[in-house]
Amino acid sequence: MQPTAAYRWRGIMKEEEQKHGDTSVLPTGFRRWLEAGNADTPPTDVQIVTSGRRRLPAHSTVLASASPVLESMLHRPRKGGSNREMEIPVLGVPCDAVHAFLRLLYSARCVSPAEEEETVGEHGMHLLVLSHAYGVGWLKRACERVLSSRLTAEGVVDVLVLAQQCDAPRLHLRCMQLLAEDFPAVEQTEAWRFLQDHDPWLELDILRFVEDARLRRRRLRRRKAERRLYMELHETIECLRHIFEDGCAALGRSCREEERARCTNAVTCRGLRQLVRHLAACDGQKRRWCRRCKSLWQLLRLHASTCTKLDDASCKVPLCMQFKLRLQRREGEQEDGDDKWGILVKKVVSARVVSHLVKKQKQRVLYPGDSN
């Protein structure tokens, strides 16, 4: 009784394993499929020839369904109409990488993520080249993902060059980001010195990206500092309103516990109370040049510019209505510094809106049943 086609194919692969000393060439799911011994499994009809002249048997139907490039090669008419097994040379990469590539093509639908990660991690760069050359999109994306997660400063330049040649934009971007994050360490590598000597255009692109990333980080830090400043101004104005509307200025040393309960920002509130006391005690002739008086004066003006109350009865902060009337009279006039002051007012109002939204969100999280 002759063996089935599946057993013949399994015998060929076992012979290859024994010949090359590789006992783990087949993933678990694919090995189970082979050992099932399905009589309908056709014999292999293609030989994959590697750089070491190693021959790996394969099925043309599997290769054609996995790769459009291999499909076009398999359907190409042969010279002289030969009926011999077709040979497909896969050169330029190690034999083990070609073997891993073939295993992944066969087991694409049954390989586990752990097995895929292990195989791609072992032959990542070579598998990226093969998946790009033969148009295996899912394997190329897996190689990009695994290589991106294993990038180091020592090998990022080599991976960047490969990603550029293999049209792998996600991997290319991740390499550039790592270069920008750890450029001093990359500069010390042999790959970077080789790149400087042989590819000045790529070096220029990298340096531009690193400089742009540095400028973006600087702008981000500046914007964060500005937002923090506007939020502090908003909190200061709220403390100013709290002092005069809630009577916090009248609290003495014996009411410290009550003060802590009523003041959300006790440090700022204490500093403002000191400014108010200083303004009341400051000499009238010196007040014009006093920095502390000017600071409180500007805070009162900023409060008036952001206050939404309509009269003195509803707003207890001193000089609020006077500043509002003064601003209304000067609406048609344009003086130096008005544009900057208007921008400052808008930024503080935006900070107030953001603060209210954050408080509402916190209340919804802490008290989900409270509709108010």
ABEGO torsion letter per residue (X at the ends): XBBBAAAAAAAAAAAAAAAAGBAAABBAAAAAAAAAGBAABBBBABBBBBAAGBBBBBBAAAAAAABAAAAAAAABBBBGGBABBBBBBBBGBBAAAAAAAAAAAAAAAABBAAAAAAAAAAAAAAAAAAAAAAGBAAAAAAAAAAAAAABBAAAAAAAAAAAAAAGBAAAAAAAAAAAAAAAAAAAABAAAAAAAAABAAAAAAAAAAAAAAAAAAAAAAAAAAAAAAAAAAAAAAAAAAAAAAAGAAABBAAAAAAAAAABABAAAAAAAAAAAAAAAABBAAAAAABAAAAAAAAAAAAAAAABABABAAABABBGAAAAAAAAAAAAABBBBGAAAAAAAAAAAAAAAAAAAAAAAAAAAAABAABAX
